Amino acid sequence: MIRRDYSKPAEGVKYIFITGGVVSSLGKGISASALGMLLKSRGLTVTIMKFDPYLNVDPGTMNPLQHGEVYVTDDGAETDLDLGHYERFLDESLSQDNNVTTGRIYNTIISKERRGDYLGATVQVVPHVTDEIKSSLVRLTLKRRVDVVISEIGGTVGDIEGLPFLEAIRQFGLDLGRKNVLYIHVTMVPYLESSGELKTKPTQHSVKTLSEIGIQPDILICRTSRYSLSEELKQKIALFCNVSPGAVIEARDVESIYEVPLLLHSQGLDQLAIDHLGLETGKPHLSSWTKMVRRSLNSRRSLEIAICGKYVDLADSYKSINEAFVHAGIANDVKINLNWVDTEKINRYTAKRQLSRYAGILIPGGFGYRGIEGKLESIRYARLNKVPMFGICLGLQCAIVEFARNVCGIAGAGSTEFDPDTPEPVISLMPDQTEVTEKGGTMRLGAYPCELAEGSLASRIYGIGHIEERHRHRYEVSNRYRAQLAARGMVFSGLSPNGRLIEIIELKNHPWFLGCQFHPEFKSRPMRPHPLFRDFVAAALRFNENRQKVE
């Protein structure tokens, strides 16, 4: 068969592929992020991408309880939550090109076939699907010059849906030569309580399965719980998996994911990658990162924050919010204890009992009516008791509904998302969404500008008058009610440049009450916490200290 030209990679670019075996959720994304951070600390330009083997074009229509949070990039892509890890560790903004799914690959191929791009050829997995996968790798290097591309292959080796991606990266190694491609396999070494020992057989079988596909890993990252791998076990794994003993890297559980780069560096992972790929770099600059990690682990103060939502059964549903609080905690030298409160179980009679212990209340984004009344009661409790309250996206909209009902006396105030026939639609569908029928990728997505009112809480927090934040929503505050809300103390401190879209709200006569239509959690970084989260935590600390004085 004649090889197809799928476009050539930029000269000098090196590629690292990270696969996983034994079980899912081993931490491939964290491993990729940590390695990317280490290579960047040495002066290299790095980007990371995720290949997801599911048939959805993107995760935008998937239930967060199944898939976790949908992460949004500046250019409006709805992506896997691992892109959040990539951005946080690299401290860089990524794009839609950094997350590719089977659905997106097949969607592109079918569109090409319908246009006649294949000139009547029979379209097959090899070479057409694999070439399209390889083309997505190449595209990353054509828009921006990079030294290293790290690609995480989602799923587990042996999954049928992942085979085209594994075949594509196998071919990539042949196309570019083994000195330009590095294969890292993340696997598991379980500890059996009954025998009191770590077992290497799952790792051996996982590597065997990968080798049968034609990929021999160069490095193994072996996940363990609290037990370390002995030199004897590393030698055994190396022997049966055909790698050098020094290429068997232990990745045991740590208290903070931000420790992982330091743990991997201490075992020489970044040096192994540099040596294999023939890269020339300086020494890593890790002092600031080390100080950040040390500060995160050694905070003596603690703070209880309630996250009142409906996706509380899976913490990954709000992964970026969780990490944003970690960053804000580091900035305020406090350990944040997040408690996930199911708003389906909150009403006017139970709100005080369930929320009085917390120093701050956050209402996150979400979709659908379930749990809404509990969110409204949580906001009402925070408003009346002067508890710091932070509403994000749907959280802002709920704050508007609660204020309209209980302060402005608009009894029927509601959102057309939950009740299309509500008599007082203080929240309504955005005008450009009225004709939209498809659900995937059709919301207001990505970074949009916002102008902050001078002298407002928001402007004080940001320290500037113009910001850009990432959005993911279809509904907005109705301008018909703006005057009524403002007359009773609602402050619209952030507006779109044309003044039509309300982006941030505040309350007069409240120590810290703020809602934003965008998702600030997507832009928070461990070394650069988001200003809103940082200030919310500071306000919660003040509230907690004042409460303790009274008690």
C-alpha positions as CSV (number, residue, x, y, z in Angstrom):
1,M,0.0,0.0,0.0
2,I,1.3,3.4,-0.9
3,R,1.8,5.8,2.0
4,R,-0.4,8.9,2.0
5,D,1.1,12.3,2.6
6,Y,-0.8,13.7,5.6
7,S,1.5,16.8,5.7
8,K,4.9,16.8,7.3
9,P,5.6,17.7,10.9
10,A,7.7,20.9,11.5
11,E,11.4,20.1,11.5
12,G,13.0,19.5,14.9
13,V,9.8,18.9,16.8
14,K,9.9,16.0,19.3
15,Y,6.8,14.0,20.3
16,I,6.0,12.2,23.5
17,F,3.0,9.8,23.7
18,I,1.5,8.8,27.0
19,T,-0.7,5.7,27.1
20,G,-2.4,3.9,30.1
21,G,-3.0,0.4,31.1
22,V,-4.6,-1.9,33.7
23,V,-7.4,0.5,34.8
24,S,-8.6,4.0,33.9
25,S,-8.1,7.1,36.0
26,L,-4.5,6.3,36.8
27,G,-3.4,9.9,36.2
28,K,-2.2,10.0,32.6
29,G,-3.3,13.6,32.4
30,I,-1.4,14.6,35.6
31,S,1.7,12.7,34.3
32,A,1.5,14.5,31.0
33,S,1.0,17.9,32.7
34,A,3.8,17.3,35.2
35,L,6.3,16.3,32.5
36,G,5.3,19.2,30.4
37,M,5.9,21.6,33.3
38,L,9.3,20.0,33.9
39,L,10.4,20.4,30.3
40,K,9.1,24.0,30.2
41,S,11.1,24.7,33.4
42,R,14.2,23.8,31.4
43,G,13.5,26.4,28.7
44,L,11.7,24.3,26.2
45,T,8.5,25.3,24.4
46,V,5.9,22.6,25.2
47,T,2.3,21.9,24.2
48,I,0.0,19.1,25.3
49,M,-3.0,17.5,23.6
50,K,-5.5,14.8,24.5
51,F,-6.9,12.1,22.2
52,D,-10.3,10.9,23.5
53,P,-11.6,7.7,21.9
54,Y,-15.3,8.3,22.4
55,L,-17.6,9.0,19.5
56,N,-18.9,12.3,20.8
57,V,-17.5,15.2,18.8
58,D,-16.7,16.8,22.1
59,P,-17.8,16.4,25.8
60,G,-20.1,19.4,25.7
61,T,-23.3,17.3,25.6
62,M,-22.1,14.6,28.1
63,N,-23.4,14.3,31.6
64,P,-20.8,15.6,34.2
65,L,-21.6,12.7,36.4
66,Q,-20.3,10.3,33.7
67,H,-17.5,12.3,32.2
68,G,-16.6,15.0,34.7
69,E,-16.4,18.8,34.0
70,V,-16.5,20.3,30.6
71,Y,-13.5,22.5,30.3
72,V,-13.7,25.6,28.0
73,T,-10.8,27.2,26.2
74,D,-10.4,30.8,25.1
75,D,-11.3,30.0,21.6
76,G,-14.6,28.4,22.7
77,A,-13.8,24.7,22.6
78,E,-15.6,22.4,25.0
79,T,-12.9,19.9,26.0
80,D,-11.9,17.1,28.3
81,L,-11.1,18.2,31.9
82,D,-7.5,17.1,31.4
83,L,-6.9,20.3,29.4
84,G,-7.5,22.1,32.6
85,H,-4.6,20.2,34.1
86,Y,-2.5,21.0,31.1
87,E,-3.2,24.7,31.3
88,R,-2.7,24.9,35.1
89,F,0.7,23.1,35.0
90,L,2.0,24.9,31.8
91,D,0.4,28.2,32.8
92,E,-0.6,28.7,29.2
93,S,-3.9,28.9,27.3
94,L,-4.6,26.0,24.9
95,S,-7.1,25.7,22.0
96,Q,-9.6,23.4,20.3
97,D,-6.6,21.8,18.5
98,N,-5.4,20.4,21.8
99,N,-8.4,18.0,22.3
100,V,-9.3,15.5,19.5
101,T,-12.0,12.8,19.8
102,T,-12.9,9.9,17.6
103,G,-16.2,11.7,16.8
104,R,-14.3,14.7,15.6
105,I,-12.0,12.6,13.5
106,Y,-14.8,10.7,11.9
107,N,-16.9,13.8,11.4
108,T,-14.0,15.4,9.5
109,I,-13.4,12.2,7.4
110,I,-17.1,11.8,6.5
111,S,-17.3,15.5,5.5
112,K,-14.2,15.0,3.2
113,E,-15.7,11.9,1.7
114,R,-19.0,13.6,0.9
115,R,-17.1,16.4,-0.8
116,G,-15.2,13.9,-2.9
117,D,-11.8,14.7,-1.4
118,Y,-10.8,11.1,-1.5
119,L,-11.4,10.9,-5.3
120,G,-13.6,7.7,-5.1
121,A,-11.2,5.7,-2.9
122,T,-12.5,3.3,-0.3
123,V,-12.3,5.1,3.0
124,Q,-10.7,2.9,5.6
125,V,-9.4,3.0,9.2
126,V,-5.9,2.6,7.7
127,P,-4.8,4.9,6.2
128,H,-7.5,7.5,6.3
129,V,-8.4,7.5,10.0
130,T,-4.8,7.1,11.2
131,D,-3.7,9.8,8.7
132,E,-6.3,12.2,10.1
133,I,-5.1,11.5,13.6
134,K,-1.5,12.2,12.6
135,S,-2.6,15.4,10.8
136,S,-4.1,16.7,14.1
137,L,-0.7,16.2,15.7
138,V,1.0,18.1,12.9
139,R,-1.5,21.0,13.0
140,L,-0.3,21.9,16.5
141,T,3.1,22.6,15.3
142,L,2.1,24.6,12.2
143,K,0.3,27.4,14.2
144,R,3.0,27.8,16.8
145,R,6.6,26.8,17.0
146,V,7.1,24.2,19.7
147,D,10.0,22.0,20.8
148,V,7.9,19.2,22.3
149,V,4.4,17.9,21.7
150,I,3.0,15.7,24.5
151,S,0.0,13.6,23.5
152,E,-2.1,11.7,26.0
153,I,-4.2,8.8,24.6
154,G,-7.4,8.5,26.6
155,G,-8.8,5.2,27.8
156,T,-6.9,2.0,28.5
157,V,-4.7,-0.2,26.3
158,G,-6.9,-3.0,25.1
159,D,-10.0,-0.9,24.6
160,I,-11.3,-1.5,21.1
161,E,-12.2,2.2,20.6
162,G,-8.6,3.3,21.2
163,L,-7.0,1.1,18.6
164,P,-6.9,3.7,15.7
165,F,-5.1,6.1,18.0
166,L,-2.5,3.6,19.1
167,E,-2.0,2.5,15.4
168,A,-1.5,6.2,14.5
169,I,1.1,6.8,17.1
170,R,2.9,3.6,16.2
171,Q,3.1,4.8,12.6
172,F,4.3,8.2,13.8
173,G,7.3,6.6,15.4
174,L,8.1,4.9,12.1
175,D,7.6,8.1,10.1
176,L,9.8,10.3,12.3
177,G,12.3,7.8,13.7
178,R,12.6,6.6,17.3
179,K,14.9,9.4,18.3
180,N,12.1,11.9,17.7
181,V,9.4,9.9,19.4
182,L,9.1,8.8,23.1
183,Y,6.5,6.3,24.4
184,I,5.6,6.5,28.1
185,H,3.2,4.0,29.5
186,V,1.3,4.7,32.8
187,T,0.4,1.5,34.6
188,M,-0.6,0.2,38.0
189,V,1.2,-1.9,40.5
190,P,-1.5,-2.9,43.0
191,Y,-0.9,-3.9,46.6
192,L,-2.7,-7.1,47.8
193,E,-3.6,-7.0,51.5
194,S,-4.1,-10.7,51.6
195,S,-0.5,-11.5,50.5
196,G,1.1,-8.3,51.8
197,E,2.9,-7.5,48.6
198,L,2.9,-5.4,45.4
199,K,2.0,-7.3,42.3
200,T,3.7,-6.6,38.9
201,K,1.7,-9.0,36.7
202,P,-0.9,-6.4,35.7
203,T,1.9,-4.2,34.5
204,Q,3.5,-7.0,32.6
205,H,0.2,-7.9,30.8
206,S,-0.5,-4.2,30.0
207,V,2.9,-3.8,28.4
208,K,2.5,-7.1,26.6
209,T,-0.8,-5.8,25.1
210,L,0.8,-2.6,24.0
211,S,3.7,-4.5,22.5
212,E,1.4,-6.7,20.5
213,I,0.0,-3.5,18.9
214,G,3.6,-2.6,17.9
215,I,4.5,-0.1,20.5
216,Q,7.4,-0.8,22.9
217,P,7.3,1.7,25.8
218,D,10.5,3.5,26.6
219,I,9.5,4.6,30.1
220,L,7.0,3.1,32.6
221,I,5.3,5.3,35.2
222,C,4.1,2.8,37.8
223,R,1.2,4.0,40.0
224,T,1.1,2.7,43.5
225,S,-0.9,3.8,46.6
226,R,1.2,4.3,49.7
227,Y,3.7,1.6,49.1
228,S,7.0,2.3,47.3
229,L,8.6,0.1,44.7
230,S,11.7,-1.7,45.9
231,E,14.7,-1.9,43.6
232,E,14.1,-5.6,43.3
233,L,10.5,-4.9,42.0
234,K,11.9,-2.3,39.6
235,Q,14.4,-4.8,38.3
236,K,11.7,-7.3,37.8
237,I,9.4,-4.9,36.0
238,A,12.3,-3.8,33.8
239,L,13.2,-7.4,32.9
240,F,9.7,-8.5,31.9
241,C,8.7,-5.3,30.2
242,N,11.9,-4.8,28.2
243,V,12.9,-1.4,29.6
244,S,16.0,-0.3,31.6
245,P,15.6,-0.3,35.4
246,G,16.2,3.4,35.4
247,A,13.2,3.9,33.2
248,V,10.8,2.4,35.8
249,I,9.4,5.5,37.5
250,E,7.4,5.2,40.7
251,A,4.3,7.4,41.0
252,R,2.8,6.9,44.5
253,D,-0.1,8.8,45.9
254,V,0.7,12.3,47.1
255,E,-1.3,14.8,49.1
256,S,-1.3,17.4,46.3
257,I,-1.2,16.9,42.5
258,Y,1.3,19.8,42.4
259,E,3.8,17.5,44.1
260,V,3.9,15.2,41.1
261,P,6.4,17.1,39.0
262,L,8.8,17.2,41.9
263,L,8.3,13.5,42.6
264,L,8.9,12.6,38.9
265,H,11.9,14.9,38.7
266,S,13.5,13.3,41.7
267,Q,13.5,10.1,39.8
268,G,14.9,11.6,36.6
269,L,11.9,11.4,34.3
270,D,12.5,14.7,32.6
271,Q,16.2,13.8,32.1
272,L,15.2,10.4,30.6
273,A,13.0,12.2,28.1
274,I,15.7,14.8,27.2
275,D,18.3,12.1,26.7
276,H,16.1,9.9,24.5
277,L,15.0,12.8,22.3
278,G,18.4,14.3,22.1
279,L,17.3,17.7,23.4
280,E,19.7,20.3,24.7
281,T,18.4,22.2,27.7
282,G,19.5,24.0,30.9
283,K,18.8,22.8,34.4
284,P,15.2,23.0,35.5
285,H,14.0,26.1,37.5
286,L,11.8,24.6,40.1
287,S,12.4,26.9,43.2
288,S,9.2,28.9,42.8
289,W,7.1,25.7,42.2
290,T,8.7,24.0,45.2
291,K,7.9,27.0,47.4
292,M,4.3,27.0,46.2
293,V,3.9,23.3,47.0
294,R,5.5,23.7,50.4
295,R,3.1,26.6,51.1
296,S,0.1,24.5,50.0
297,L,1.1,21.6,52.3
298,N,2.0,23.6,55.4
299,S,-0.9,25.9,56.0
300,R,-1.9,26.0,59.7
301,R,-5.2,27.7,59.2
302,S,-8.3,26.0,57.7
303,L,-11.5,27.2,56.3
304,E,-14.9,25.5,55.6
305,I,-16.5,26.5,52.2
306,A,-19.8,25.1,50.9
307,I,-20.3,24.3,47.3
308,C,-24.0,24.1,46.8
309,G,-24.9,22.2,43.6
310,K,-26.4,19.1,42.2
311,Y,-23.4,17.3,40.7
312,V,-22.0,16.6,44.1
313,D,-21.7,12.8,43.7
314,L,-18.6,13.3,41.5
315,A,-16.1,15.9,42.5
316,D,-14.6,15.9,39.0
317,S,-17.9,17.7,37.9
318,Y,-16.4,20.8,39.4
319,K,-12.7,20.0,39.0
320,S,-11.6,23.5,38.0
321,I,-13.5,25.0,40.9
322,N,-11.8,22.6,43.3
323,E,-8.3,23.6,41.9
324,A,-9.1,27.3,41.9
325,F,-9.8,27.0,45.7
326,V,-6.5,25.2,46.1
327,H,-4.8,28.2,44.4
328,A,-6.7,30.7,46.4
329,G,-5.8,28.8,49.6
330,I,-2.1,29.0,48.8
331,A,-2.4,32.8,48.2
332,N,-4.2,33.3,51.5
333,D,-2.0,30.7,53.4
334,V,-5.1,28.7,54.4
335,K,-6.2,25.1,53.7
336,I,-9.6,25.1,52.1
337,N,-12.0,22.3,53.1
338,L,-14.6,22.1,50.5
339,N,-17.9,20.5,51.4
340,W,-20.3,19.5,48.5
341,V,-23.8,20.3,49.6
342,D,-26.7,18.7,47.6
343,T,-29.2,21.5,47.0
344,E,-32.0,19.0,46.4
345,K,-31.9,18.6,50.2
346,I,-32.0,22.3,51.1
347,N,-35.1,24.3,51.7
348,R,-36.1,27.3,53.8
349,Y,-36.4,25.2,56.9
350,T,-33.2,23.3,56.6
351,A,-30.9,26.0,55.1
352,K,-29.6,27.3,58.5
353,R,-28.9,23.8,59.9
354,Q,-27.0,22.8,56.7
355,L,-25.1,26.0,56.0
356,S,-24.4,27.8,59.3
357,R,-21.0,26.1,59.8
358,Y,-19.5,27.5,56.6
359,A,-17.5,30.7,56.2
360,G,-18.4,31.1,52.5
361,I,-21.0,29.7,50.0
362,L,-20.4,29.1,46.3
363,I,-23.1,28.4,43.8
364,P,-21.6,26.8,40.7
365,G,-22.8,26.5,37.2
366,G,-25.1,23.8,35.9
367,F,-28.1,23.0,33.7
368,G,-31.6,21.9,34.4
369,Y,-34.2,22.6,37.1
370,R,-33.2,19.9,39.6
371,G,-31.8,21.5,42.8
372,I,-32.7,25.1,41.8
373,E,-34.9,25.9,44.7
374,G,-32.2,24.7,47.1
375,K,-29.7,27.0,45.4
376,L,-32.1,29.9,45.8
377,E,-32.5,29.1,49.5
378,S,-28.7,28.9,49.9
379,I,-28.3,32.3,48.3
380,R,-31.1,33.8,50.5
381,Y,-29.4,32.4,53.6
382,A,-26.0,34.0,52.5
383,R,-27.7,37.3,51.7
384,L,-29.6,37.6,55.0
385,N,-26.8,36.4,57.2
386,K,-24.0,38.4,55.5
387,V,-22.1,35.2,54.6
388,P,-19.7,35.7,51.6
389,M,-21.5,34.4,48.5
390,F,-20.0,33.7,45.1
391,G,-22.2,32.7,42.2
392,I,-20.8,31.4,39.0
393,C,-22.9,31.3,35.7
394,L,-26.1,29.7,36.8
395,G,-25.1,30.9,40.3
396,L,-25.4,34.5,39.1
397,Q,-28.8,33.7,37.5
398,C,-30.1,32.1,40.7
399,A,-28.9,35.2,42.7
400,I,-31.0,37.4,40.3
401,V,-34.1,35.2,40.7
402,E,-33.7,35.1,44.5
403,F,-33.3,38.9,44.8
404,A,-36.2,39.5,42.4
405,R,-38.5,37.3,44.4
406,N,-37.5,38.1,48.0
407,V,-36.3,41.7,47.8
408,C,-38.0,43.3,44.8
409,G,-41.3,41.5,45.4
410,I,-41.6,40.0,41.9
411,A,-43.4,36.9,43.0
412,G,-43.3,35.0,39.7
413,A,-39.6,35.7,39.0
414,G,-38.0,32.8,37.3
415,S,-35.9,31.6,34.3
416,T,-37.3,30.4,31.0
417,E,-34.7,27.6,31.1
418,F,-36.8,26.0,33.9
419,D,-40.2,27.4,33.1
420,P,-40.7,28.6,29.5
421,D,-44.1,30.2,30.6
422,T,-42.8,32.0,33.7
423,P,-44.8,35.2,34.1
424,E,-41.6,37.2,35.1
425,P,-38.6,36.0,33.1
426,V,-35.8,37.8,34.9
427,I,-33.5,35.2,33.2
428,S,-34.2,34.5,29.5
429,L,-32.7,32.9,26.5
430,M,-30.1,35.0,24.7
431,P,-31.5,36.4,21.4
432,D,-28.8,34.7,19.3
433,Q,-29.8,31.4,20.8
434,T,-33.5,31.4,19.9
435,E,-33.0,29.6,16.5
436,V,-30.4,27.1,17.8
437,T,-31.6,23.5,17.7
438,E,-28.3,21.6,18.0
439,K,-26.9,21.2,21.5
440,G,-23.2,20.6,20.8
441,G,-20.9,23.6,20.7
442,T,-23.7,26.1,20.2
443,M,-23.7,28.1,23.5
444,R,-21.9,31.4,24.1
445,L,-18.5,29.8,24.4
446,G,-15.0,31.1,25.0
447,A,-13.4,34.4,26.1
448,Y,-15.4,37.6,25.9
449,P,-14.5,41.1,27.1
450,C,-16.1,42.8,30.1
451,E,-16.0,46.4,31.4
452,L,-15.9,46.9,35.1
453,A,-17.7,49.8,36.9
454,E,-15.3,52.2,38.6
455,G,-15.3,51.9,42.4
456,S,-17.0,48.5,42.4
457,L,-15.9,45.4,44.3
458,A,-15.1,43.7,41.0
459,S,-12.8,46.6,39.9
460,R,-11.1,46.6,43.2
461,I,-10.5,42.8,43.1
462,Y,-9.2,42.8,39.5
463,G,-7.3,46.1,39.8
464,I,-8.1,47.0,36.2
465,G,-11.2,48.2,34.3
466,H,-11.2,45.7,31.3
467,I,-11.1,41.9,31.6
468,E,-11.7,38.9,29.4
469,E,-13.2,35.7,30.8
470,R,-14.5,32.4,29.5
471,H,-18.2,31.7,29.1
472,R,-20.5,28.7,28.6
473,H,-24.2,29.6,28.7
474,R,-27.3,30.2,26.7
475,Y,-29.3,32.3,29.1
476,E,-28.8,35.9,30.4
477,V,-30.2,38.5,32.8
478,S,-33.2,40.2,31.2
479,N,-32.6,43.9,30.8
480,R,-36.3,44.6,31.2
481,Y,-35.8,44.1,35.0
482,R,-32.5,46.0,35.4
483,A,-34.0,49.2,36.8
484,Q,-36.2,47.3,39.3
485,L,-33.2,45.3,40.6
486,A,-30.9,48.3,40.8
487,A,-33.5,50.3,42.7
488,R,-33.4,47.8,45.5
489,G,-29.6,47.6,45.8
490,M,-28.4,45.3,43.0
491,V,-25.2,46.6,41.4
492,F,-24.3,45.6,37.9
493,S,-20.6,46.0,38.1
494,G,-19.5,44.2,35.0
495,L,-21.1,44.7,31.5
496,S,-20.3,43.6,28.0
497,P,-18.6,46.5,26.0
498,N,-22.0,47.4,24.4
499,G,-23.6,47.4,27.8
500,R,-26.3,44.9,26.9
501,L,-25.1,41.8,28.8
502,I,-24.8,41.7,32.5
503,E,-21.5,39.9,33.4
504,I,-21.0,40.7,37.1
505,I,-23.5,41.6,39.9
506,E,-22.9,42.7,43.5
507,L,-25.0,43.7,46.4
508,K,-24.9,47.0,48.4
509,N,-24.7,46.6,52.2
510,H,-23.1,43.1,52.0
511,P,-19.5,42.4,52.9
512,W,-18.9,40.1,49.9
513,F,-21.7,39.1,47.5
514,L,-20.7,38.7,43.9
515,G,-22.0,36.7,40.9
516,C,-20.4,36.4,37.5
517,Q,-21.9,35.0,34.2
518,F,-18.5,33.6,33.2
519,H,-16.4,30.8,34.6
520,P,-13.3,32.3,36.4
521,E,-12.2,28.9,37.5
522,F,-10.9,28.1,34.0
523,K,-8.2,30.8,34.2
524,S,-6.9,30.1,37.7
525,R,-3.3,28.8,38.1
526,P,-1.4,27.5,41.1
527,M,1.2,30.3,40.7
528,R,-1.5,32.9,39.6
529,P,-4.7,32.3,41.5
530,H,-7.8,33.9,40.0
531,P,-8.5,37.3,41.6
532,L,-12.2,36.5,42.3
533,F,-11.4,33.2,44.1
534,R,-8.5,34.7,46.0
535,D,-10.6,37.6,47.3
536,F,-13.6,35.4,48.1
537,V,-11.4,33.2,50.3
538,A,-10.0,36.4,51.9
539,A,-13.5,37.6,52.6
540,A,-14.4,34.1,54.0
541,L,-11.4,34.3,56.3
542,R,-12.5,37.7,57.6
543,F,-16.1,36.4,58.2
544,N,-14.7,33.4,60.1
545,E,-12.5,35.5,62.3
546,N,-15.3,37.9,63.1
547,R,-17.6,35.0,63.9
548,Q,-15.0,33.4,66.2
549,K,-14.6,36.7,68.1
550,V,-18.4,36.9,68.7
551,E,-18.5,33.3,69.8
